Amino acid sequence: MSYTKLATASAIALAASGVVTSAQAENLTLCWAAWDPANALVELSKEFEAQSGHTMNFEFVPWPNFADRMLNELNSGGKLCDLLIGDSQWIGGGAENGHYVKLNDFFDAEGISMDDFAPATVYAYSTWPKGTPNYYALPAMGDANGWFYRKDWFARDDIRAAFKDATGRELAEPKTQKEMLEIAQFFQGREIDGKTVYGAAIFTERGSEGITMGVTSALYPWGFKYENTPGSYDMEGAVNSPEAVEALEFYKEFYETATPPGYTNSYMGESLDAFKSGQVAMAMNWFAFFPGLYADPNTGGDKIDFFVNPPQNQAGSTLGGQGISVVAYSDKQDAALEYIKWFAQPDVQAKWWALGGYSAHNSVLQDPGFVDSQPFAGDFLVAMDGVQDFWQEPAYAELLLAMQKRIHDYVVADQGTAKEALDKLIEDWTEVFEDEGKL
């Protein structure tokens, strides 16, 4: 067969498979954070390479450095990334600063409907201005901050009896934030199998986003709001409401009374290490890590179980996850869009979930077998129904730096009161929004 006929036959076959190839094979680079789901995406993407003829390269950056590295890349108009799975909070800057390609026309032309994805993920990962049908990303990785615990410890008769004596109730997955703290305090300093253990691993890291992602897991269930009226930036009485003050005081008490000693700068890795080493009874972390935790030979399997961030005044989980965008500075946008089209297919999304990624596609999430497909799948659905996110404004980085400082100063460095910390945070954020012309 001639080269021309072979190429034509290949193109027809690829079109039938849902991938329309560009005129020439490209070397595409996809940028993301370095973590378990990224490894799953490498495996998944081999199918795209085989179908399209394009070669996929990957630039994965450790989470503590991910925002600085990628935002610098975008702000400098760099060409490293053709595709970027960027954090949800970057969508405003990505859209307003022209970093991301607007995808509406592409979605319309290829029959990709945002109605096929979970509404919370479309809102958080894809739209700017928020809630409008202007799309700058395809939902790629659903995620929320959840909890896991030593199921084997919770099942031990001696521990259950001691907990009943101490609290008057049965030891079980907590139904409220306050129950969760009570459980953590019960385990704090307890000896199990000759080893001193501690209550829980929570997020306290200051350098990137850690303590903000941790404290909002308390703030949201207490009813915290960033504004009284969405889009108005009227923060007084919302950010520093009595409920917000109480939640922040709660998180500080959790840190002081129920975490391992020296746990002053902890985030994802430290949480995983504390749990896998047998230091803690419970830990918070992103659902993204739950497949790996369940598979762990030492503390996974029948020794672990999972629960949604508990409510207090209301349900509330801190949103994680990301959308996938085409970078506006790429010279290979057509090939990058091919990847988006391929990734959006229901059968590819099903494989994504099976490999350890968190699909946001309704065909996966609403499949009758989804809830039983993993021990944390049902919890994931519940969590995604109650997620809230940090500011997604173009000035996200400045807003985050301010919160990191104010919360860490209060919770870890023991400076001032919760009300003072939140009052100062409003002052910081007001200055940022004034500089942005929003106030």
N, C-alpha and C positions, 0 to 999 in steps of 0.2 A: 504493500500500500504506500502511496506517495505521502510525503510529509504533509502536504496540504490536506489530503483526504483524512489522514490520521488526526490532524489538528481539528478538522471539522467534526469528525466522529467524536473526538474527546469533548469538544465544546457542547455537542448535543447531549452526550451522556451526563456532563456536569450540570447542564441546564435542567435535565430531568431530575437530578438529585437536589435541586434547589440552590445551587451555587452557579452564578453567572460570572464567568471569568473576564478579566480585563484583557487588553490586547497582548500584554506580555507578563511573564512571571515576575513577581516582585519579591524582594526581601522586606518583610514587614516587621516592625518592632512594636511589641505590646508592653506597656509599662504598668506595673502594679506594685503592691507591697509584697514583701517576702514572707509568706506564711503558707500553711497547708493547702488552702484553696488554690493558690497560685500553682502549686505542683500539680494539682488535679487538672487545672486548665491547660498546662503543658501537654498532659496526656490526651485530653479531649481534642486539642488543636491539631493533633496528628491527622485526624480525619479530614480537617479542613485542608491541610497541606496536600493530602493525597487526592482530594477532589478538585482543588483549585490550581495546583501547580505552584502556588506561592510558598515561600519559605517563611516560617514564623520564628522570630527571635524574641527573646524576653529580657526585660530589664526589671528585676525585682529588688526593691530597696527595703531594708529593715524598717519596721514601723516607726521607731523613734525618729528616724531621719526622712521618712517618706514625704511628709508635707513640705519640709524645707527644700528637699531635692527637686520635687516635681513642680512646686509652685515657682521656684527659681527658673526651672526649665521653661515653663509656660510664659512667665513674665519677660524672659529674654528672647522669646520667639524661637526657641530652640527646635531643632528637627530630629532629636533623638527618638521621640515617640510618634508613631503613626496612629496608634490606638492607646488610650489611657483609661484605665479603670480608676477613676479619681474619687476621692471621698465625697460623700453626699453634700458636705458643707461647701464644696468648691464650685457647686453648680452656678451660683450667682456670679462669681468672678469669671468663671469659664464662659458664661454667656455674655455678660456686659463688657468684658475686656476683649472679646473676640477670640478667645483661646480655643473654643469648641465650635465645630461645624453644627449649624442648626439642621436637624434631621427631618423636619416635617415633610418636605418635598420628597425626600428619599423614602420615608415610611409610606407615603401615599402611593408613590410609583411602584413600590414592591409589595403592597398589600400588608404591611406590618401595622397592626392595630395595637395601640396602647390599652385598649379594652381587654386584650388577652393577658395582661399582666396585673398582679395584685395592686389595687388602687393606692395603698400606702407607699409602695415602692415607686410607682409612677410619679406620685406627688413629690416624694423626697429625692429621688435620684435623677429625674428626667426634666422636670418643669422649671422654667423661669420666665417671668415672675411666677411665684409659687401658685400652683393651682390653675394656671392658665394653660391652654393647649399649645404651648411652645416647648418643643422637645430638643434637648441638647445631649441626651444620652439614652441608651436602652438599659432598662434595669438588668443588672448583671449578677449581683450577689446580694441576696437578701440577708439581713443580719440584725441581731439585737443583743443586748447584754443580758445574759441569763445566769443561772446558778447550777452548780453540781455539788454532790455531797457523797460522803462515804456511806453508802447503803449498808455495807456490812457492819459498820459501827452502829448505825441506827437500829439494826436488827438484833444486836446482842442483848441478852436478857439482863446482864448485870448493868449495862449502860441504861437500858430502858427503865429498870427499877430505880436507879439513882436519879434519873431525870424526873420520874413520877414523884419521888420523894421530895425533890427540890422545887418542883413547879406545880404539882397537882394535876398535871395533864400528861397525856401520852406523847412520846417522842415520835414526831412525824414531820413530813414536809411542811414548812411554815405557810400559814394562810395570810399572814400580814407581815409587814416590815418589823413590827415590834416583837412578834413571835420569833422571827428569824434572829434578831439580836439576842433574845433570851436563850435560844439554842446555842448560839455562838459563845455567849458568856458561860453557859454550862460546860462546854468543852474546853474553855480557856484554862490552860495549865493542868488539865486532867492527865492522869497517867493511863495509857493504854498499851498493854503488852510491854510494860517496862520502859515506855518512851513518853516523854512529856509532849503533849500535842496542844494545839491552839484552835481558837474558834473558827476563824475564816480569813481568807485572803481577799482583800478589797483593793481598789485602785487608789494610789496616793501619789503617783508620779507627777512631777512638776514640769519637766522639760518640754513635753510635747502636748498631749491632750489627756493624760491618764486620769488625774484627779477630777477633771470636769466630767469625763465619761462615768466615773464612779459616783460622784456626788449627785449627778442628775438621776441616777437610779434610785436615790432616795427622794430628791426634789419632786420628780414627776408624780410618784404615788401620793405625795402630800397635796398635789394640785398646783404646783409651780407653773407660772406663766412668764414668758419673756415680755409680754405687752398686755395691757388691759384690753386694747382693741387691736386686732391683727393689722399690721401695716402702718400703725400710727406712731410706733416707737415711744409710747407713753408707758414708761417702766415703773414709775413711782407707784407703790402700792401693789405691784405685781411681783417684781423681782424680790422685793423686801417685805412681802406680805407676812402676817403671823405664821401662816402655814409653811412658807419658805424658811423662815427663821427656825421653826421647830424641826424641819427636815434637816437643816444644816447642823443644828445641835445634835440631832440623832446620829448623823454620819460621824461627827467628831467623837461622840460617845462610843460608837462602834469601833472606830480606830483606836481609841485609848483603852478599851476594855476587852476586846475580843479578837485582836490580830497578833501575829507573831512579833516578837521583840525586834526592834530595828527596822521595822517595815515602813520606812519613811519615803521611799521613792520607787514604788512598785507599780508595774502595769502588767501587760499580758504575760510576758515571759516569767516574771516573778510569781504570778498567780499560778501558772501551770506548774512551775517548779515546786512551789509550796505544797500543792496537792499531790503531785506525783511522788514526792519524797515522804509522804505520810505525815507532814507537819500539821495539816489542818483538816477539820471535819467538813468544811464547806469552802467554796470559792466562787467568786464572780468572774465571768469572762464571756467572750463573744461566742455565740452559737457556732461560728465558723470553726472553732477548735473542738467541738463536741465529738465529731467522728473520730478524731485522733485520740481523744480522751477515752472514749468507749473501747477503742482497740488496744489501749495500753496494756501490756502483759502483767503489770504489777498492780495497778489501781483501777483498771477498767473492767469490762465484763460485768459479772454479778456483784462487783464491789462498788460500783458507781451508779448513781441515778441523777436525774436532772429535774429542775423546776423553773418555772417562769418567775421573773422578778416579782415578788409579792406586792399586792396592793396595800394601801393604808386608807387614805380617804377615797381613793379611786385606783383603777388599774393604770399602770404606766411603766413602760420599758424604754430604756435609752436606745435609740436607733443606731445601728451600725450599717454596714453595707455600702455598696457603690453601684453606679451605673458605668457603662462603657461608652466612651466618646471617641469621635474622630478628631484628631488634633488639627487645627486650622493651618498650622505651619507645615504640615506634611506634604511632600510632593507625590505621595502615593495614596491619595484620598479614595480613588476609585477602588483600588484593591482593599483598602481598609473598610470601605462600605460593604464589600463582598463578605468580609468576615462578620460584620454586624448582621447581614442578612442570614448567613449560615447559622450564626449563634442563636438567632431568634426562632429557629425552627423547633416545633414541639418535640421532635424525636431527639434533637441535640440537647434540648433542655432536660429531657428525661435522663440522658446519659450524664449530663452535668451533675444532677442530683445523685445519681448512682455512684459517681466518682468521688463525691465529697464536697461538691459545690452546692450552694443554696440557690436553686432556681426561684425566680419570682413569677414564672409563667403559670397561669391558671390551670393549664392542662396537666401540670405536675402537681400543683398544690391541691387541686380539687379532685384528683384521681382517688377513687374509693380505697385504694391500697396505700395511700400516702401516709396516713397516720400510723400505720403499723410497720412502715418500711424501715424506721429507725426508732430507738427508744426515746429520742428527743424530738421526733417529727411533730407530734401533736402539740408539744410545748412551743415549738417554733411558730406554729399557726396562731396560737393564743397570743404569744408575744407580739407578733407582727400586727395584730389587731389593736394593740394599745401603745404603739411606739410614738415617741416624740423625738425631735431632733434639735440640735443646737442651731443658732443663727446660720443661715445660708447666704448671708449678705456678701457682696464683694470684699468687704473689710473683715471677713471672717477671721483672718489670722490675728489681727489686732484685738478683736473681740475675745478670741480664745486666750491670748496671752494675758489679758486682764483678768479673766476668770481663773486661769491657772494660778496666778499670783495671789489673788484675794482669797481663794478657797484654801490653797496650800498654807498661806500665812496663818489662817485661822485654825484649820484642822490639825496640821502637822506641827507648825511652828508655835502654836498656842498664843497667837497675837490677837488681842481684842475679843470682841463678842461676835456672835453670828450676825446680829443686826448691823453692827458696824461694818462687817465684811461686805454684806449685801448693799448697804448704803454706798460704800466706796465703789463697789462694782457698778452701780447705777451712774455714779459720777464719771467713771472711766468710760463706760459705754456711751454716755451722753456726749462726751468729748469726741469720741470716734464718729458718732452719727452727725455731729455738728461739722466735723471736718469733711464728711462725705456729702454734706448738703442735704441730709435727710431731716435734720432738725434746725 
